[in-house]
């Protein structure tokens, strides 16, 4: 490892940029679904060693936008290109010029996200030292960059570094204490420890290995605590509530076409009523039928015959929860002119009446709406997801309360990836309800990543999660993150189950991201302390030499 450390410290120019991109790409292997944690223990020390060899410029601006900024940028660029390459799968749906634009769009996204890491790394390097304190400075700077990435400009919190420490049920449980942002601080700190072992110093190997052994011990404690929590925490199903989740797998390239409506509704009803095994009673013992995001890809007011057909198929007393677009209406009940529609969840009773609805509030930038809409449309750009002129933002997150149903928090796709950002209503919810359409990313890592990110919300909030996907992973997850029913990616069918009641309120729910900010502050203090101690020591050396 010493030759590798020295190579990273001495590299410069295009060689350093290439090394950092490679290191970032290696670090991305620690993300779901691979979870190769060892890869992060290789990537992060390379970042530290490169910063050790970075040239120092005069002035704050010179230091902030100097070599450390470029090191952080290229490291982030490699990471995001590797971790989020699956976003390019969405461009294959429409093909044509969209496919030609795919590499440029993915590169632009990775570059924009890498800027956050560039600023975080450059900030850490302002207070760089040569000892242990420097990895604490890096943990503070990079973790703050991750928090900014997940919150600013509507946020894009995919593949936060903390997800590397959620590979199994036992490791997931720590999210109930500090959330995934808190785990991000820990992940950076632990994975950087090999930089304290190599290059070789005037210490014995055993002494130098102490930080690495400490990192392994922390992970062992994490797993042990998680095992104990899972073993001692009891979950109880919601009384009198049985949900049937349908996964129709309607191809994205025909989903919004008028000619596919009949086939779509027929498939949804057939899968809802079919008996998947001899003991399956179809809808006879079901209280809630669940269809995924935009399962009905048309305005219900335009196709009343389909709604009547669905109502005739529903047994008395059952509630249908489904995704569908909703038109915006004016104050007098008419469709508002030039208004964008909503991406919504509807609740229907067995009479076909709408008894509740929810409009998606957190839209995907460039997917469901265009930032700087007028300017970009004038250049020929449009949002990628079908839906006339884009989608409108819903008013606010809120619970849905239906007859005979515990209050639940409805979320649509992307909304489920925001750690600590599910809204104030989450505290009163009995479970989390997610509808999604992951058909855009069929055959890619995106399917597993989207599901895993949602799954961690269940652990953080101490709430069960019901997830219905058009094509993706439909599942019922308990408040500990355990899967009680699941349908795999691309599988057509239906599953049945009961969501669990909430467990005792997790510590994370009580304090939210306070542990994260506390960890960042602690790392920053240690980093600053090491920097100023090293500076004082450098000032003493000339005086000692003169005497």
VENJOWO-V287703 format. One record per residue. N is the residue number from 1. SS is DSSP state (2 for helix, 1 for strand, 0 for the rest). PHI is phi as a letter, one per 30 degrees, with the letter a starting at -180 (none if undefined). D_FIRST is the distance of its C-alpha to the first C-alpha in whole Angstrom. Layout:
# VENJOWO-V287703
<<N & SS & PHI & D_FIRST> <N & SS & PHI & D_FIRST>>
This chain:
# VENJOWO-V287703
<<1 & 0 & none & 0> <2 & 2 & d & 4> <3 & 2 & e & 6> <4 & 2 & d & 5> <5 & 2 & d & 6> <6 & 2 & d & 9> <7 & 2 & d & 10> <8 & 2 & d & 11> <9 & 2 & d & 12> <10 & 2 & c & 14> <11 & 0 & d & 15> <12 & 0 & a & 19> <13 & 2 & i & 22> <14 & 2 & d & 22> <15 & 2 & d & 18> <16 & 2 & d & 17> <17 & 2 & d & 20> <18 & 2 & d & 19> <19 & 2 & d & 15> <20 & 2 & d & 16> <21 & 2 & d & 19> <22 & 2 & d & 16> <23 & 2 & d & 14> <24 & 2 & d & 18> <25 & 2 & d & 19> <26 & 2 & d & 16> <27 & 2 & d & 17> <28 & 2 & d & 20> <29 & 2 & d & 20> <30 & 2 & d & 20> <31 & 0 & d & 24> <32 & 0 & d & 27> <33 & 0 & c & 28> <34 & 0 & d & 24> <35 & 0 & h & 23> <36 & 0 & d & 19> <37 & 2 & d & 18> <38 & 2 & e & 14> <39 & 2 & d & 14> <40 & 2 & d & 15> <41 & 2 & d & 12> <42 & 2 & c & 10> <43 & 2 & d & 12> <44 & 2 & d & 13> <45 & 2 & d & 10> <46 & 2 & d & 10> <47 & 2 & d & 14> <48 & 2 & d & 13> <49 & 2 & d & 11> <50 & 2 & d & 14> <51 & 2 & d & 17> <52 & 2 & d & 15> <53 & 0 & c & 16> <54 & 0 & d & 19> <55 & 0 & d & 22> <56 & 0 & c & 25> <57 & 0 & c & 28> <58 & 0 & d & 32> <59 & 0 & i & 34> <60 & 2 & d & 33> <61 & 2 & d & 33> <62 & 2 & d & 31> <63 & 2 & d & 28> <64 & 2 & d & 29> <65 & 0 & c & 29> <66 & 0 & c & 27> <67 & 2 & e & 23> <68 & 2 & d & 22> <69 & 2 & d & 25> <70 & 2 & d & 24> <71 & 2 & d & 20> <72 & 2 & d & 21> <73 & 2 & d & 24> <74 & 2 & d & 22> <75 & 2 & d & 19> <76 & 2 & d & 22> <77 & 2 & d & 24> <78 & 2 & d & 21> <79 & 2 & d & 22> <80 & 2 & d & 25> <81 & 2 & d & 26> <82 & 2 & d & 24> <83 & 2 & d & 25> <84 & 0 & c & 29> <85 & 2 & e & 29> <86 & 2 & d & 32> <87 & 2 & d & 34> <88 & 2 & d & 35> <89 & 2 & d & 37> <90 & 2 & d & 40> <91 & 2 & d & 41> <92 & 2 & d & 42> <93 & 2 & d & 44> <94 & 2 & d & 47> <95 & 0 & i & 45> <96 & 0 & h & 47> <97 & 2 & d & 46> <98 & 2 & d & 44> <99 & 2 & d & 41> <100 & 2 & d & 41> <101 & 2 & d & 40> <102 & 2 & e & 38> <103 & 2 & d & 34> <104 & 2 & d & 36> <105 & 2 & d & 36> <106 & 2 & d & 33> <107 & 2 & d & 31> <108 & 2 & d & 34> <109 & 2 & d & 33> <110 & 2 & d & 29> <111 & 2 & d & 30> <112 & 2 & d & 32> <113 & 2 & d & 30> <114 & 2 & d & 27> <115 & 2 & d & 29> <116 & 2 & d & 29> <117 & 2 & d & 25> <118 & 2 & d & 25> <119 & 2 & d & 28> <120 & 2 & d & 26> <121 & 2 & d & 23> <122 & 2 & d & 25> <123 & 2 & d & 27> <124 & 2 & d & 24> <125 & 2 & d & 23> <126 & 0 & d & 26> <127 & 0 & b & 25> <128 & 0 & d & 22> <129 & 0 & b & 21> <130 & 0 & c & 18> <131 & 0 & c & 18> <132 & 0 & d & 18> <133 & 2 & e & 21> <134 & 2 & d & 19> <135 & 2 & d & 18> <136 & 2 & d & 21> <137 & 2 & d & 23> <138 & 2 & d & 20> <139 & 2 & d & 22> <140 & 2 & d & 25> <141 & 2 & d & 25> <142 & 2 & d & 24> <143 & 2 & d & 26> <144 & 2 & d & 29> <145 & 2 & d & 28> <146 & 2 & d & 28> <147 & 2 & d & 31> <148 & 2 & d & 33> <149 & 2 & d & 32> <150 & 2 & d & 34> <151 & 2 & b & 37> <152 & 2 & d & 38> <153 & 2 & h & 40> <154 & 2 & i & 41> <155 & 0 & i & 37> <156 & 0 & b & 35> <157 & 0 & d & 32> <158 & 0 & d & 31> <159 & 0 & h & 28> <160 & 0 & e & 27> <161 & 2 & e & 23> <162 & 2 & d & 25> <163 & 2 & d & 26> <164 & 2 & d & 23> <165 & 2 & c & 24> <166 & 0 & b & 27> <167 & 0 & d & 26> <168 & 0 & b & 29> <169 & 2 & e & 32> <170 & 2 & d & 31> <171 & 2 & d & 28> <172 & 2 & e & 31> <173 & 0 & d & 33> <174 & 0 & d & 31> <175 & 2 & d & 32> <176 & 2 & d & 36> <177 & 2 & c & 35> <178 & 2 & b & 33> <179 & 2 & i & 33> <180 & 2 & d & 30> <181 & 2 & d & 30> <182 & 2 & d & 29> <183 & 2 & d & 27> <184 & 2 & d & 25> <185 & 2 & e & 24> <186 & 2 & d & 23> <187 & 2 & d & 21> <188 & 2 & d & 19> <189 & 2 & d & 19> <190 & 2 & d & 17> <191 & 2 & d & 15> <192 & 0 & d & 14> <193 & 2 & d & 13> <194 & 2 & e & 9> <195 & 2 & d & 10> <196 & 2 & d & 12> <197 & 0 & c & 9> <198 & 0 & b & 6> <199 & 0 & d & 7> <200 & 0 & d & 9> <201 & 0 & c & 13> <202 & 0 & d & 16> <203 & 0 & b & 16> <204 & 0 & d & 15> <205 & 2 & e & 13> <206 & 2 & d & 15> <207 & 2 & d & 16> <208 & 2 & d & 13> <209 & 0 & d & 13> <210 & 2 & e & 16> <211 & 2 & e & 16> <212 & 2 & d & 14> <213 & 2 & d & 17> <214 & 2 & d & 19> <215 & 2 & d & 18> <216 & 2 & d & 18> <217 & 2 & d & 22> <218 & 2 & d & 23> <219 & 2 & d & 22> <220 & 2 & d & 24> <221 & 2 & d & 27> <222 & 2 & e & 27> <223 & 2 & d & 28> <224 & 2 & d & 30> <225 & 2 & d & 32> <226 & 2 & d & 32> <227 & 2 & d & 34> <228 & 2 & d & 36> <229 & 2 & d & 37> <230 & 2 & d & 38> <231 & 2 & d & 40> <232 & 2 & c & 42> <233 & 0 & c & 43> <234 & 0 & c & 46> <235 & 0 & c & 47> <236 & 0 & b & 50> <237 & 1 & d & 51> <238 & 0 & d & 54> <239 & 0 & d & 57> <240 & 0 & i & 59> <241 & 0 & b & 57> <242 & 0 & b & 56> <243 & 1 & c & 54> <244 & 1 & c & 54> <245 & 1 & c & 51> <246 & 1 & c & 51> <247 & 1 & c & 49> <248 & 0 & d & 51> <249 & 0 & h & 48> <250 & 0 & d & 50> <251 & 0 & e & 48> <252 & 2 & d & 48> <253 & 2 & d & 49> <254 & 2 & c & 53> <255 & 2 & e & 52> <256 & 0 & c & 54> <257 & 0 & d & 57> <258 & 2 & d & 60> <259 & 2 & d & 61> <260 & 2 & c & 58> <261 & 2 & d & 60> <262 & 2 & d & 62> <263 & 2 & d & 59> <264 & 2 & d & 57> <265 & 2 & d & 60> <266 & 2 & d & 61> <267 & 2 & d & 57> <268 & 2 & e & 57> <269 & 2 & d & 60> <270 & 2 & d & 60> <271 & 2 & d & 56> <272 & 2 & d & 58> <273 & 2 & c & 61> <274 & 0 & d & 59> <275 & 0 & c & 59> <276 & 0 & d & 55> <277 & 0 & a & 56> <278 & 0 & e & 59> <279 & 0 & d & 59> <280 & 0 & d & 58> <281 & 0 & c & 61> <282 & 0 & i & 60> <283 & 0 & c & 61> <284 & 0 & d & 64> <285 & 0 & c & 61> <286 & 0 & c & 59> <287 & 0 & c & 60> <288 & 1 & b & 57> <289 & 1 & c & 56> <290 & 1 & b & 53> <291 & 0 & c & 53> <292 & 0 & d & 50> <293 & 0 & e & 49> <294 & 0 & h & 52> <295 & 0 & e & 53> <296 & 1 & c & 56> <297 & 0 & d & 56> <298 & 0 & a & 59> <299 & 0 & d & 61> <300 & 2 & d & 63> <301 & 2 & d & 66> <302 & 2 & d & 66> <303 & 0 & b & 66> <304 & 2 & d & 68> <305 & 2 & d & 69> <306 & 2 & d & 66> <307 & 2 & d & 65> <308 & 2 & d & 69> <309 & 2 & d & 68> <310 & 2 & d & 64> <311 & 2 & d & 67> <312 & 2 & d & 69> <313 & 2 & d & 66> <314 & 0 & d & 65> <315 & 0 & d & 67> <316 & 0 & e & 68> <317 & 0 & i & 66> <318 & 0 & d & 63> <319 & 1 & c & 61> <320 & 1 & c & 59> <321 & 1 & c & 56> <322 & 1 & b & 55> <323 & 1 & d & 53> <324 & 1 & a & 55> <325 & 1 & d & 56> <326 & 1 & b & 58> <327 & 0 & d & 61> <328 & 0 & d & 61> <329 & 1 & c & 65> <330 & 0 & d & 67> <331 & 0 & d & 69> <332 & 0 & c & 72> <333 & 0 & i & 70> <334 & 0 & c & 70> <335 & 1 & d & 67> <336 & 0 & d & 65> <337 & 0 & d & 66> <338 & 0 & i & 62> <339 & 0 & c & 60> <340 & 0 & d & 57> <341 & 1 & d & 57> <342 & 1 & c & 55> <343 & 1 & d & 52> <344 & 1 & b & 54> <345 & 1 & c & 54> <346 & 1 & c & 57> <347 & 1 & c & 59> <348 & 1 & c & 62> <349 & 0 & d & 65> <350 & 0 & d & 66> <351 & 0 & c & 69> <352 & 0 & i & 67> <353 & 0 & c & 67> <354 & 1 & d & 64> <355 & 1 & c & 64> <356 & 1 & a & 60> <357 & 1 & a & 58> <358 & 1 & b & 55> <359 & 1 & c & 53> <360 & 0 & d & 50> <361 & 0 & c & 49> <362 & 0 & c & 45> <363 & 0 & c & 45> <364 & 0 & d & 42> <365 & 1 & e & 42> <366 & 0 & i & 43> <367 & 0 & c & 43> <368 & 0 & c & 46> <369 & 1 & a & 47> <370 & 0 & c & 47> <371 & 0 & d & 46> <372 & 0 & h & 48> <373 & 2 & e & 50> <374 & 2 & d & 53> <375 & 2 & d & 51> <376 & 2 & d & 49> <377 & 2 & d & 52> <378 & 2 & d & 53> <379 & 0 & c & 50> <380 & 0 & j & 51> <381 & 0 & d & 48> <382 & 0 & b & 49> <383 & 0 & d & 47> <384 & 0 & d & 45> <385 & 0 & d & 47> <386 & 0 & e & 51> <387 & 0 & k & 53> <388 & 0 & h & 56> <389 & 0 & c & 55> <390 & 0 & j & 52> <391 & 1 & c & 52> <392 & 1 & c & 53> <393 & 0 & d & 51> <394 & 0 & d & 53> <395 & 0 & d & 54> <396 & 0 & a & 52> <397 & 0 & d & 50> <398 & 0 & a & 53> <399 & 1 & d & 53> <400 & 1 & c & 56> <401 & 0 & b & 58> <402 & 0 & c & 60> <403 & 0 & e & 63> <404 & 0 & i & 62> <405 & 0 & b & 58> <406 & 0 & e & 56> <407 & 0 & e & 55> <408 & 1 & b & 52> <409 & 1 & c & 49> <410 & 1 & d & 49> <411 & 1 & b & 46> <412 & 1 & c & 46> <413 & 2 & h & 43> <414 & 2 & e & 40> <415 & 2 & d & 42> <416 & 2 & d & 40> <417 & 2 & c & 37> <418 & 0 & c & 37> <419 & 0 & d & 36> <420 & 0 & i & 39> <421 & 0 & b & 41> <422 & 0 & d & 43> <423 & 0 & j & 46> <424 & 2 & d & 48> <425 & 2 & d & 50> <426 & 2 & e & 47> <427 & 2 & d & 48> <428 & 2 & c & 51> <429 & 0 & d & 50> <430 & 0 & c & 51> <431 & 1 & a & 48> <432 & 1 & c & 46> <433 & 1 & b & 48> <434 & 1 & b & 46> <435 & 1 & c & 47> <436 & 1 & a & 45> <437 & 0 & b & 45> <438 & 0 & c & 41> <439 & 2 & d & 43> <440 & 2 & e & 42> <441 & 2 & c & 38> <442 & 0 & e & 39> <443 & 0 & i & 37> <444 & 0 & c & 34> <445 & 0 & d & 31> <446 & 2 & e & 33> <447 & 2 & e & 36> <448 & 2 & d & 33> <449 & 2 & d & 32> <450 & 2 & d & 35> <451 & 2 & d & 36> <452 & 2 & d & 33> <453 & 2 & e & 34> <454 & 2 & d & 37> <455 & 2 & d & 37> <456 & 2 & d & 35> <457 & 2 & d & 38> <458 & 2 & d & 40> <459 & 2 & d & 37> <460 & 2 & d & 37> <461 & 2 & c & 41> <462 & 0 & i & 42> <463 & 0 & b & 44> <464 & 1 & d & 45> <465 & 1 & b & 44> <466 & 1 & c & 46> <467 & 1 & b & 45> <468 & 1 & c & 47> <469 & 1 & c & 45> <470 & 0 & d & 47> <471 & 0 & b & 44> <472 & 0 & l & 41> <473 & 0 & b & 41> <474 & 1 & c & 44> <475 & 1 & a & 43> <476 & 1 & c & 45> <477 & 1 & c & 42> <478 & 0 & d & 43> <479 & 0 & d & 42> <480 & 0 & c & 39> <481 & 0 & i & 37> <482 & 0 & d & 39> <483 & 1 & d & 40> <484 & 1 & c & 44> <485 & 1 & a & 45> <486 & 1 & a & 43> <487 & 1 & b & 44> <488 & 0 & d & 41> <489 & 0 & d & 40> <490 & 0 & i & 43> <491 & 0 & d & 45> <492 & 0 & c & 49> <493 & 1 & l & 51> <494 & 1 & a & 51> <495 & 1 & b & 50> <496 & 1 & b & 52> <497 & 1 & a & 51> <498 & 0 & b & 51> <499 & 0 & d & 49> <500 & 1 & d & 48> <501 & 0 & d & 50> <502 & 0 & d & 48> <503 & 0 & c & 46> <504 & 0 & e & 46> <505 & 0 & e & 45> <506 & 0 & d & 41> <507 & 2 & e & 40> <508 & 2 & d & 38> <509 & 2 & d & 42> <510 & 2 & d & 43> <511 & 2 & c & 41> <512 & 0 & h & 39> <513 & 0 & c & 36> <514 & 2 & e & 37> <515 & 2 & e & 34> <516 & 2 & d & 32> <517 & 2 & d & 33> <518 & 2 & d & 33> <519 & 2 & d & 29> <520 & 2 & d & 29> <521 & 2 & d & 31> <522 & 2 & d & 29> <523 & 2 & d & 26> <524 & 2 & d & 28> <525 & 2 & d & 29> <526 & 2 & d & 26> <527 & 2 & d & 24> <528 & 2 & d & 28> <529 & 2 & e & 28> <530 & 2 & d & 25> <531 & 2 & d & 25> <532 & 2 & d & 29> <533 & 2 & d & 28> <534 & 2 & d & 25> <535 & 2 & d & 28> <536 & 2 & d & 31> <537 & 2 & d & 28> <538 & 2 & d & 28> <539 & 2 & d & 32> <540 & 2 & d & 33> <541 & 2 & e & 31> <542 & 2 & d & 33> <543 & 2 & d & 36> <544 & 2 & d & 35> <545 & 2 & d & 35> <546 & 2 & d & 38> <547 & 0 & d & 39>>
